[in-house]
């Protein structure tokens, strides 16, 4: 297919040589409070993006392999180097390791499978995306994270995603950045608006809906997507904004949730059951469901209160966030 898909547009806010922090988005979702129970060990997340800086000190111990489906580096499948920065940033939000410097990801002991489906300019053919999804299924990953999109509804792409879901793989996608800040208009990007994916919109660190975040009735939930600090090219760090930055927060959260859910039920869970476990851990923020879906992913919502929100309890919880 000659039609192209691109990274969801994003903004580089700043770059820096070094940092030493738990990123604010990771804190907001309450991931550190779960790390005493699990840091995602044993879970593999496939990152379909522009590749990764495999030598980055925060990522090198988390990457278990990868494959290149693009024409970069002569199409060599064994070279999945990132020349763009987007994929490296996404990977860090999911699973940057705990090493006493740099940043730490949502699931710092999860494994990363780097599947390069977008070239150095952030663009890729649909065939590359489709082949990358099939490869992730073959590798039996737990979660597929895709911060990419385009305007075309491609049946072959949709079927590849359906196949992943049939194999009990959760597919997480950025909702898109064509929003106008209004909830009465529709902005669609594919694959983010397919019903089978977990579609993630963006909020800022004050829990307000991001003006750029797409609104439609397929949004499942939101996560921090503005001024997000994570890993970047050449061992550096950068703060980026976009729904591309929101989606990997949810991918990492699912890595933690899957471990907890399997322990709790003492069996493997289906994709739909794991999705339900994710939605149980959301907090409504008071925005339109077309902007926030079920609300903000919030890992410490008590099970017995997960979807029972009277106005007084919601106000109390939001004040504490």
C-alpha positions as CSV (number, residue, x, y, z in Angstrom):
1,X,0.0,0.0,0.0
2,X,1.4,3.4,-1.0
3,X,-0.7,5.3,1.4
4,X,1.2,6.5,4.5
5,X,0.7,6.7,8.2
6,X,2.7,9.0,10.5
7,X,3.6,9.5,14.1
8,X,0.7,11.4,15.8
9,X,1.9,15.0,15.6
10,X,3.8,16.1,18.7
11,X,5.7,19.1,20.1
12,X,9.2,19.0,21.5
13,X,9.0,21.3,24.5
14,X,12.7,21.0,25.6
15,X,15.6,18.6,25.5
16,X,18.3,18.1,28.2
17,X,21.5,16.2,28.8
18,X,20.4,14.7,32.1
19,X,17.6,14.5,34.6
20,X,16.9,12.5,37.7
21,X,13.2,12.2,38.4
22,X,10.0,10.2,38.4
23,X,8.1,11.9,35.6
24,X,5.0,13.8,36.7
25,X,2.7,11.8,34.5
26,X,3.9,8.6,36.1
27,X,3.3,10.1,39.5
28,X,-0.1,11.4,38.6
29,X,-1.3,7.9,37.5
30,X,0.0,6.5,40.9
31,X,2.4,4.0,39.4
32,X,5.0,4.3,42.2
33,X,2.3,3.2,44.7
34,X,1.9,-0.1,42.7
35,X,5.7,-0.8,42.4
36,X,5.7,-2.5,45.8
37,X,3.4,-5.2,44.3
38,X,4.8,-5.3,40.7
39,X,7.0,-3.3,38.3
40,X,5.7,-5.2,35.3
41,X,8.2,-8.1,35.4
42,X,7.4,-10.8,32.9
43,X,5.2,-8.6,30.7
44,X,6.3,-7.7,27.1
45,X,5.2,-4.5,25.4
46,X,5.7,-4.2,21.6
47,X,6.4,-0.6,20.7
48,X,5.4,0.1,17.0
49,X,7.1,3.4,16.3
50,X,10.2,5.0,14.8
51,X,12.6,2.5,16.5
52,X,14.6,3.1,19.6
53,X,17.9,4.4,20.9
54,X,18.9,0.9,22.1
55,X,22.0,2.1,23.9
56,X,20.1,4.6,26.0
57,X,21.2,3.9,29.6
58,X,17.5,3.9,30.8
59,X,16.4,1.5,28.1
60,X,19.2,-0.9,27.1
61,X,18.4,-3.4,29.9
62,X,14.7,-3.4,29.1
63,X,14.9,-4.1,25.3
64,X,14.7,-7.8,24.5
65,X,14.8,-7.5,20.7
66,X,13.3,-5.9,17.8
67,X,12.8,-5.8,14.0
68,X,12.8,-3.1,11.3
69,X,10.0,-3.2,8.7
70,X,11.0,0.2,7.1
71,X,13.3,1.1,4.3
72,X,15.8,2.8,6.8
73,X,19.3,1.2,6.8
74,X,18.6,-0.5,3.5
75,X,15.7,-2.3,5.0
76,X,17.9,-4.4,7.2
77,X,15.4,-6.1,9.6
78,X,18.1,-6.3,12.4
79,X,18.6,-2.6,12.6
80,X,15.8,-0.8,14.5
81,X,17.7,2.4,15.4
82,X,15.7,5.5,16.0
83,X,16.6,8.6,13.9
84,X,13.5,10.5,14.9
85,X,13.2,10.5,18.7
86,X,9.5,9.7,18.9
87,X,9.9,6.0,19.5
88,X,12.6,6.4,22.1
89,X,10.4,8.8,24.0
90,X,7.4,6.5,23.9
91,X,9.5,3.5,25.1
92,X,10.8,5.4,28.1
93,X,7.4,6.3,29.3
94,X,6.4,2.6,29.2
95,X,9.4,1.0,30.8
96,X,12.5,3.1,31.4
97,X,14.4,1.2,34.0
98,X,15.1,2.1,37.6
99,X,18.8,3.0,37.8
100,X,19.1,6.0,40.2
101,X,19.4,8.5,37.4
102,X,17.4,9.7,34.3
103,X,13.7,8.9,34.3
104,X,11.7,5.8,35.3
105,X,8.8,4.4,33.2
106,X,5.4,3.2,34.3
107,X,6.5,-0.4,34.4
108,X,10.2,-0.3,34.9
109,X,10.7,-4.1,34.9
110,X,8.6,-4.8,31.8
111,X,10.3,-5.9,28.6
112,X,10.3,-3.9,25.4
113,X,10.1,-5.4,21.9
114,X,11.0,-2.6,19.5
115,X,9.2,-2.9,16.2
116,X,10.2,-0.2,13.8
117,X,7.4,0.6,11.4
118,X,8.0,4.3,10.8
119,X,11.1,5.8,9.2
120,X,13.4,8.6,10.1
121,X,10.9,11.2,9.0
122,X,8.1,9.7,11.1
123,X,6.3,8.3,8.2
124,X,5.6,4.7,7.2
125,X,3.6,2.6,4.8
126,X,0.5,0.8,6.0
127,X,2.1,-2.5,5.0
128,X,4.9,-1.8,7.5
129,X,2.4,-1.3,10.3
130,X,0.4,-4.4,9.4
131,X,3.5,-6.6,9.2
132,X,4.7,-5.1,12.5
133,X,1.4,-6.1,14.2
134,X,1.6,-9.6,12.8
135,X,5.2,-9.9,14.0
136,X,4.1,-8.8,17.5
137,X,1.4,-11.5,17.6
138,X,3.9,-14.1,16.4
139,X,6.2,-13.0,19.3
140,X,3.4,-13.5,21.8
141,X,3.7,-10.0,23.3
142,X,1.2,-8.9,26.0
143,X,0.6,-5.4,24.8
144,X,1.0,-3.5,21.6
145,X,1.5,0.3,21.9
146,X,1.0,2.5,18.8
147,X,1.4,6.3,18.9
148,X,0.7,6.7,15.2
149,X,-2.2,7.4,12.9
150,X,-3.6,8.5,9.6
151,X,-6.8,9.6,8.0
152,X,-7.5,6.3,6.2
153,X,-9.6,3.4,7.4
154,X,-7.6,0.5,6.0
155,X,-9.4,-2.9,6.2
156,X,-6.2,-4.8,6.3
157,X,-4.9,-2.8,9.3
158,X,-8.2,-3.2,11.1
159,X,-8.1,-7.0,10.5
160,X,-4.5,-7.2,11.8
161,X,-5.7,-5.4,15.0
162,X,-8.6,-7.8,15.3
163,X,-6.2,-10.7,15.0
164,X,-4.1,-9.3,17.8
165,X,-7.1,-8.9,20.1
166,X,-8.2,-12.5,19.2
167,X,-4.8,-13.5,20.6
168,X,-5.6,-11.7,23.8
169,X,-3.2,-8.9,23.1
170,X,-4.2,-5.4,24.3
171,X,-3.7,-2.8,21.5
172,X,-3.2,0.7,22.9
173,X,-3.4,3.7,20.4
174,X,-3.1,7.5,20.6
175,X,-6.4,9.2,19.9
176,X,-4.8,11.9,17.7
177,X,-4.0,15.5,17.9
178,X,-6.5,17.1,15.5
179,X,-8.7,18.3,18.3
180,X,-10.2,21.8,18.6
181,X,-10.9,21.8,22.3
182,X,-14.6,21.2,21.7
183,X,-16.6,18.1,22.5
184,X,-19.3,18.6,19.9
185,X,-17.0,18.0,16.9
186,X,-15.6,14.7,15.7
187,X,-11.9,14.1,14.9
188,X,-11.0,10.6,13.8
189,X,-7.5,9.1,13.3
190,X,-6.9,5.4,12.5
191,X,-6.2,3.0,14.1
192,X,-7.0,5.1,17.3
193,X,-10.8,5.1,16.6
194,X,-11.2,1.4,15.9
195,X,-13.5,0.0,18.5
196,X,-11.1,-2.9,19.2
197,X,-8.2,-0.7,20.5
198,X,-7.8,1.1,23.7
199,X,-8.0,4.7,22.5
200,X,-6.2,7.3,24.7
201,X,-6.8,11.0,24.8
202,X,-4.6,13.6,26.5
203,X,-4.9,15.8,29.6
204,X,-2.4,18.2,31.1
205,X,-0.8,17.8,34.5
206,X,-3.6,19.9,36.0
207,X,-6.1,17.2,34.7
208,X,-7.6,19.5,32.1
209,X,-8.4,18.1,28.7
210,X,-5.7,19.0,26.1
211,X,-7.0,21.3,23.4
212,X,-5.3,19.2,20.7
213,X,-6.8,15.9,21.9
214,X,-9.3,14.3,19.4
215,X,-12.9,14.0,20.6
216,X,-15.2,11.2,19.5
217,X,-17.3,8.4,20.9
218,X,-14.4,5.9,20.7
219,X,-12.2,7.5,23.3
220,X,-11.8,5.0,26.2
221,X,-9.8,7.0,28.7
222,X,-7.2,9.7,29.1
223,X,-3.6,10.0,30.5
224,X,-1.0,12.8,30.8
225,X,0.1,14.1,27.4
226,X,1.6,17.5,27.9
227,X,5.2,18.4,28.8
228,X,6.0,14.7,29.4
229,X,9.7,14.1,30.2
230,X,11.2,10.8,28.9
231,X,14.1,9.3,27.1
232,X,15.4,10.7,23.8
233,X,18.1,10.3,21.2
234,X,21.8,10.0,22.0
235,X,21.2,9.1,25.6
236,X,19.4,12.4,26.2
237,X,16.0,13.4,27.6
238,X,13.2,15.5,26.3
239,X,9.8,16.9,27.3
240,X,7.2,16.3,24.5
241,X,3.5,16.9,24.2
242,X,0.8,15.0,22.3
243,X,-1.6,12.1,22.6
244,X,1.5,10.1,21.5
245,X,2.8,10.8,25.0
246,X,-0.5,9.8,26.7
247,X,-0.9,6.4,25.1
248,X,2.4,4.9,26.5
249,X,1.3,5.8,30.0
250,X,-1.7,3.5,29.5
251,X,0.5,0.8,27.9
252,X,2.7,0.8,31.0
253,X,-0.3,0.9,33.3
254,X,-1.7,-2.2,31.6
255,X,1.7,-4.0,32.1
256,X,1.2,-3.5,35.9
257,X,-2.5,-4.3,35.8
258,X,-2.0,-7.6,33.9
259,X,0.4,-8.8,36.6
260,X,-2.0,-7.8,39.4
261,X,-5.0,-9.3,37.6
262,X,-3.4,-12.6,36.9
263,X,-2.3,-12.9,40.6
264,X,-5.8,-12.0,41.8
265,X,-7.7,-14.4,39.5
266,X,-5.0,-17.1,39.4
267,X,-5.5,-17.7,35.7
268,X,-5.0,-16.1,32.3
269,X,-7.4,-13.3,31.5
270,X,-8.9,-12.5,28.1
271,X,-8.3,-9.2,26.4
272,X,-11.8,-8.1,27.3
273,X,-11.3,-9.0,30.9
274,X,-8.0,-7.1,31.1
275,X,-9.7,-4.1,29.4
276,X,-12.4,-4.3,32.1
277,X,-9.6,-4.3,34.8
278,X,-8.2,-1.1,33.2
279,X,-11.5,0.7,33.1
280,X,-12.1,-0.2,36.8
281,X,-9.0,1.9,37.5
282,X,-10.2,5.1,36.1
283,X,-11.5,8.3,37.6
284,X,-14.0,10.6,35.9
285,X,-12.7,14.1,35.6
286,X,-15.9,15.9,34.7
287,X,-15.2,16.4,31.0
288,X,-17.4,15.2,28.2
289,X,-17.1,11.4,27.6
290,X,-16.2,12.3,24.0
291,X,-13.1,13.9,25.4
292,X,-12.2,11.7,28.3
293,X,-14.0,8.4,27.8
294,X,-14.1,6.8,31.2
295,X,-11.7,9.3,32.7
296,X,-8.1,9.3,33.9
297,X,-6.3,6.0,34.5
298,X,-5.6,5.9,38.2
299,X,-4.0,2.8,39.5
300,X,-5.0,3.0,43.2
301,X,-8.8,3.3,42.9
302,X,-10.2,0.8,45.4
303,X,-12.0,-2.1,43.7
304,X,-15.2,-1.6,45.6
305,X,-15.3,2.1,44.6
306,X,-14.0,1.8,41.1
307,X,-17.1,2.7,39.3
308,X,-19.4,3.9,42.1
309,X,-18.8,7.6,42.2
310,X,-21.3,9.8,43.9
311,X,-20.6,13.5,43.5
312,X,-19.3,14.0,47.0
313,X,-16.8,11.1,46.7
314,X,-15.7,12.2,43.2
315,X,-15.0,15.7,44.5
316,X,-13.1,14.4,47.5
317,X,-10.9,12.1,45.4
318,X,-10.2,14.7,42.7
319,X,-9.2,17.2,45.4
320,X,-6.7,14.6,46.6
321,X,-5.2,13.9,43.2
